[in-house]
Amino acid sequence: MQLKDKRIIVTGGASGIAAGTVRAYVREGATVAVIDINDELGQKTVAEANVLPDATGKATYYHCNIANQQEVFTVFEQAAKDMGGLDVLAHIAGVEKLAAAEDYKPEDLDFQFGVNINGTVYTNQAACRIFKEQEGEGNIINFSSDTASSGMAGGALYAASKGAVYAWTRTIAYEWELKYDIRANCVNPTMKTPMYEQYLNNLSEEARVEFLKAERLKVPFRGEMGDVDRDMGPVMVFLASDASGFINGQIIPVNGGRNMLRG
């Protein structure tokens, strides 16, 4: 049990990488507060995690809109109170809306930046407020994307928002470590998720075939995006554990070799 007695908040826990992270944390003995706005799927994630044959921890669901600062502060305070404190924030929630760069409207900026940037700031601030009042170190795991450095045709706002997460995480990793003993790192995933499946479903059959063919060249290892439970869960357990305690301010790709540096 690598996470025995760890108290963790996971945002976006209704589906995808976050749901897989909840399963991994509960298996390893953590007490987990699962945050989302999709109550039905969020409660399903919690129910399924709690009855895993190898579950040694426990998950509880909380409704929270991470784009609303006061709601975030209130829910985080309640979750930390219920758990008896907070050791780790795994902030995974994010949204994506595809469009040509020249066609984005103000409401598109409000939506993607509101969740991806503001939500990162608010959740991290809420965790910081709790960590400061406790003894010991705090641990924040944020999520960015390879698109922040490579760009993403049709997803300029998403890429821009994830670039902001890069910069924010590296800044607080330095500032908050010096002041409050809070470390922060950022994960860049290449995983099969509902967001990825939705993207594929919006392609024509011809475009889908071409996309998957190109993916085999872009992801050298296995030639496809990773599996959340097999490939991401163990990494998230490591980052939440004491074994990663000397890692701070890093961008950690879990992407099968996509965007690797080449000479």
N, C-alpha and C positions, 0 to 999 in steps of 0.2 A: 504494500500500500504506500505508494510514493507521495500521496497527498493526504495522509492521515492527519486530521485536525486542521486542515487548511479550509479557510472560509473564503469562498470565491463568488463573485458576481460575473455572470456571462450575459452579454447583451446580444439580441438577435436570435435567442435560443429556440425559436419556433421551427427553424428549418436549417438545412445546409450545414456549413462548417460549424456553426455555433451549436446546433443540435448534436452533432458528432462530438464536439468538445464536451458538452454536458455529459454524454454517455461515458466518455473517457475519464472525466473527473470523478463521476460517481463510482466507476469501477475501482478507482484508486483511493477511495476513502474520503473524498472531500465533501463538505457541506456546500451546496451550490444554490444560489439565487438566480433564477432564470428570468431574464427581462425581455419583453416583447410587447407589441400591440396586437398581435394575432392571438387572442386568448385561446381559441380552440386548438390551434397547433402547438402553442406554448404549453398548454396543459397536457397535451398528448406526449410531447417530448419528455416532460417530467414524469408522467405515469409510466412510460416505457423504460426510462432510465432507472426508475426506482424498483422495477421488478426484474432487472437483468440478473441472470443466475449468479454472476460474479460481482454484483453491486455490493460495496461495503460502505458507501456514503449515502447521501440523500439530497434530492433536489426539490425546490419549492418554486412555484411560479408567481411572478409579480407583473401586473400590467404597467407599462411605462412608455410614454412617447419621448424618445431621447432628444427630439428637436425642441422640447419645452424644458428650459433650464430649471424652473421651480419644481416641476413634476419630477425631474431627475433627482434633484436634491432630496425631495421628500421621500421618494421610493427607495433611494440608496440608503438614507438614514434608517428607514424602517427595516430594510433587509439586513443591514449591519446589526441593528438592535436584535432582530430575531435570531441571527446567527451567533451573537455574542462578540461581534467584531468583524473585521475584514482584513484578509491577507493579500488577495489578488483580484484585480479587475481584468477580465478578458473581454475587451471591447471589439466585437466582431460585426455588429449590425451595420448594414450599409444598403444603399439602393443604387440602381442604374437605370437610366433612360436614354435610349439611343436615338440619335438624330444627326443630320448634317450640321456641322459647326455653325453654319450661317443661318440655320433655322431655329436655333434655341430661343425660347421666349423667357421673359422675366420669371414666370411661374416655374419654368424648368430649373432655373438657377436656384430659386427659393427651395424647391423640392430637394434637389441633389446636394446643394451646399448645406441646406438646413439639416439634413440627416448626416451626411458624410463628414462635414467639417464642424458645424455647430454641435452635432451629437457627440463627436469625439471630444471637443472642448468641454462640453457640459458633463459628460460621464467622467472624464479624467479629473475635472475640478471637484466633482462630488466625491470621488474616491480619495483625492488629496485631502479634502476636508476631514474625512474619517481617519485616514492614515496619520495625519498630524496630531490627532488626539490620543493616539495609541503608542505604546512602546514597540520598538522593533522597526523593521523595514517594511516599506510598501512595494508592491510589484504591479506594474501596468503593462498589459500586452495589447497593443493596438494593431489594426489591420489596414494595410495599404494595398498596393497592386503594382505589378510590373509595368502596367500602363503608365504609371507616373513618370517613368524614365524612358519608356519606348514609344509612348503615344498610343492613341487608339482611334483609328478612323471610324467615325460614327459615334464615338464616345468621348468627345473632347471634355465635356463637363465632368464626367466620371474620372477621367485621367487627371484633370486639374484638381478635383477634390481630393484624390488620393495623394497627389503631390503635396498638398497642404498637410495631410496627415503625416507624411514623411517629416516635413520641416517642424511641425508641432512636436512630434515625438522626440526628435533629436534635441530640441530645445528644452523640453521639460526634463529629459533624461539628465541633462547637465544642471539646470536650475534647481529642480526639486531634489536631486540627489545631494547637492551641496547643502540645501537648506533643511530638508526633511527626511533624508535617507529613503527616498522613493526612487526606484529605478524604473525605466521604461524602455521597451523594445517594440519593434514593428515587424509583423509577419507579412510576406508577400506570397499568397497562395496561388497555385494553379490546380484547382480541384473541380470535380464534377459536382455541381450544386443545382438547385432549382433555377437560379438565375442563369446558369450556363445552359440548362436544358431549354429554358424559355427562349434564349438567343437562338439555339439550333432550330427550334420549332418555328421561328419567324423567318427562317431561310427557305428558299425554294429548294426542291429536291436536288437540282443541279448544283446550286450554291452550297448546299449542305455537304454533298460529296466532295466538292473542291475544298471546302473548309477543313473537313476531317483529314483529307489527304495532306493538306499543308500542315496540319497539327502534328502529323507523324514526323515531319522534318523539324518543326520548331521545338518539340519536346524530345530530346535525344533519348531519355530514359523511358522505356516502355512505349513511346510514341503517342501518348495520350495524356489527358489530364488525370490527376491522381484521385484515389479513393479517400473519402473523408475519414473513415474509421481506420483504415490501414495506414495511410500516409500522413494524415494531419494529426490525428488523435495523439499518437506518441510524442510528437513535437510539442503539442500544447501542454501535455503532462510535464515534459521536461522544463518548459519555460515557466510553468507555475510552481515548480518544485525548487527546493533549496539547492539542487545540483546546478542550476543556472544562476546562482546568486552573484557571480562575478561578471555577468553579461549585462551591459547597459548601453543604451543609445545605439543599438544595432538594427540594421534592416536584414531580416532573416528570410531568404527565399526558400520556399518549399514548393518547387516548381519543375522538378524533373530535368533541370538543366536549361530551361527557357531563359533567354537573355543572359546566358553566361558570357563572361568576358573572353574574348578570343584575340589572339595575337595577329 
